[in-house]
């Protein structure tokens, strides 16, 4: 806890959530990861598609799923992001593919940011891969008739 009213010096500010880009404004949404891969290439980075690697990146199963932001609510959140060669999500590349409720999107953002992945591999070399992930927040179902 910080003693100053302005917050802790050096404490990271909460990152703003990215907003999805409309399909009309970004035709690359029709080909997932394409815009992300192109942007990486312009900065000299190589990011692979899942079909290009021998072993795709995978979520480490010890990770807990994202928290359900509202009991009884539901949404499906689809996002893309780069998993780097050490198994961390590059949050600068995190992008929802469809409009999503802010509280659900924030839950997914926090989950992805704290998750660990096994990196993608080409032969024995770990490489960065663009990943697509869908999170299904189902409504709580309670059938009392049974």
C-alpha positions as CSV (number, residue, x, y, z in Angstrom):
1,X,0.0,0.0,0.0
2,X,1.4,3.4,-0.9
3,X,1.3,6.4,1.5
4,X,0.8,9.0,-1.2
5,X,-2.5,9.9,-2.6
6,X,-1.2,9.9,-6.1
7,X,-0.3,6.2,-6.1
8,X,3.0,4.3,-6.0
9,X,6.0,5.7,-7.8
10,X,7.0,3.3,-10.5
11,X,3.9,1.2,-10.2
12,X,2.6,0.2,-13.7
13,X,-0.6,1.9,-14.7
14,X,-3.4,-0.4,-15.8
15,X,-3.1,-0.9,-19.5
16,X,-6.1,0.3,-21.5
17,X,-8.1,-2.5,-23.1
18,X,-7.8,-2.7,-26.9
19,X,-11.0,-2.2,-28.9
20,X,-11.9,-4.4,-31.8
21,X,-11.5,-3.0,-35.2
22,X,-14.5,-3.1,-37.5
23,X,-14.3,-5.6,-40.3
24,X,-14.9,-2.8,-42.8
25,X,-11.9,-0.9,-41.4
26,X,-9.6,-3.9,-41.2
27,X,-9.9,-6.5,-43.9
28,X,-7.2,-8.5,-42.2
29,X,-9.8,-9.6,-39.6
30,X,-11.0,-11.9,-42.3
31,X,-7.6,-13.7,-42.1
32,X,-6.8,-14.0,-38.4
33,X,-3.3,-13.0,-37.4
34,X,-2.4,-11.6,-40.8
35,X,-2.3,-8.0,-39.6
36,X,-0.3,-9.0,-36.5
37,X,2.2,-11.0,-38.6
38,X,2.6,-8.1,-41.1
39,X,3.2,-5.6,-38.3
40,X,5.8,-7.8,-36.7
41,X,7.6,-8.2,-40.0
42,X,7.9,-4.4,-40.4
43,X,9.8,-4.3,-37.1
44,X,12.1,-7.1,-38.1
45,X,10.4,-9.8,-36.0
46,X,9.2,-13.1,-37.4
47,X,5.9,-14.4,-36.1
48,X,4.6,-17.7,-37.4
49,X,1.1,-19.0,-38.0
50,X,0.0,-22.2,-36.3
51,X,0.2,-24.1,-39.6
52,X,3.8,-23.0,-40.1
53,X,5.2,-24.6,-36.9
54,X,5.9,-28.2,-36.1
55,X,4.6,-27.9,-32.5
56,X,2.1,-25.1,-31.8
57,X,2.1,-23.0,-28.7
58,X,-0.1,-24.4,-25.9
59,X,-1.5,-23.0,-22.7
60,X,0.0,-24.6,-19.6
61,X,-2.9,-26.4,-18.0
62,X,-2.0,-25.2,-14.4
63,X,-3.4,-21.8,-15.4
64,X,-6.8,-21.0,-14.0
65,X,-9.3,-19.8,-16.5
66,X,-10.5,-16.2,-16.5
67,X,-12.9,-15.2,-13.8
68,X,-16.6,-15.0,-14.7
69,X,-17.3,-11.2,-14.3
70,X,-21.0,-11.5,-13.7
71,X,-23.0,-14.5,-12.4
72,X,-25.8,-15.5,-14.7
73,X,-24.3,-13.6,-17.7
74,X,-22.6,-15.0,-20.7
75,X,-20.5,-14.1,-23.6
76,X,-18.0,-15.6,-26.0
77,X,-14.8,-13.6,-26.4
78,X,-12.4,-14.3,-29.3
79,X,-8.9,-12.8,-29.2
80,X,-5.6,-13.0,-31.0
81,X,-2.2,-12.4,-29.6
82,X,1.4,-13.4,-30.1
83,X,3.0,-16.0,-27.8
84,X,6.7,-15.2,-27.8
85,X,9.5,-17.7,-27.8
86,X,9.7,-17.9,-24.0
87,X,6.0,-18.7,-23.6
88,X,4.5,-15.3,-22.6
89,X,1.7,-13.4,-24.3
90,X,2.9,-10.2,-26.0
91,X,0.0,-8.0,-24.7
92,X,0.9,-5.2,-27.2
93,X,-0.5,-7.6,-29.8
94,X,-3.7,-8.6,-27.9
95,X,-6.8,-7.9,-30.0
96,X,-10.4,-8.9,-29.7
97,X,-11.8,-10.1,-33.0
98,X,-15.4,-9.0,-32.2
99,X,-16.9,-6.4,-30.0
100,X,-17.2,-7.6,-26.5
101,X,-18.5,-6.4,-23.1
102,X,-15.8,-4.6,-21.3
103,X,-16.0,-6.6,-18.1
104,X,-15.6,-9.9,-20.0
105,X,-12.8,-8.5,-22.1
106,X,-10.9,-7.2,-19.0
107,X,-11.2,-10.7,-17.5
108,X,-9.7,-12.3,-20.6
109,X,-7.0,-9.6,-20.8
110,X,-6.0,-10.3,-17.2
111,X,-6.0,-14.1,-17.7
112,X,-3.9,-14.0,-20.9
113,X,-1.5,-11.5,-19.4
114,X,-0.8,-13.8,-16.4
115,X,-0.8,-17.1,-18.3
116,X,2.2,-19.2,-19.2
117,X,2.4,-21.1,-22.5
118,X,4.7,-23.6,-24.0
119,X,6.2,-21.8,-27.0
120,X,5.8,-23.0,-30.5
121,X,8.6,-24.9,-32.0
122,X,10.2,-25.4,-35.4
123,X,12.6,-28.3,-35.0
124,X,14.2,-27.7,-31.6
125,X,14.0,-23.9,-31.9
126,X,11.3,-22.0,-29.9
127,X,9.6,-19.3,-32.0
128,X,6.9,-16.7,-31.7
129,X,3.4,-17.7,-32.9
130,X,0.2,-15.8,-33.4
131,X,-2.4,-17.5,-31.3
132,X,-6.2,-17.4,-31.5
133,X,-8.2,-18.2,-28.4
134,X,-11.9,-18.3,-27.7
135,X,-13.3,-17.9,-24.2
136,X,-16.8,-19.1,-23.6
137,X,-18.5,-17.6,-20.5
138,X,-21.6,-19.6,-20.2
139,X,-24.6,-18.5,-18.2
140,X,-25.0,-20.4,-14.9
141,X,-27.3,-23.3,-15.6
142,X,-29.3,-24.6,-12.7
143,X,-32.0,-27.1,-13.6
144,X,-34.0,-27.8,-10.5
145,X,-36.5,-30.0,-12.2
146,X,-34.3,-33.1,-12.1
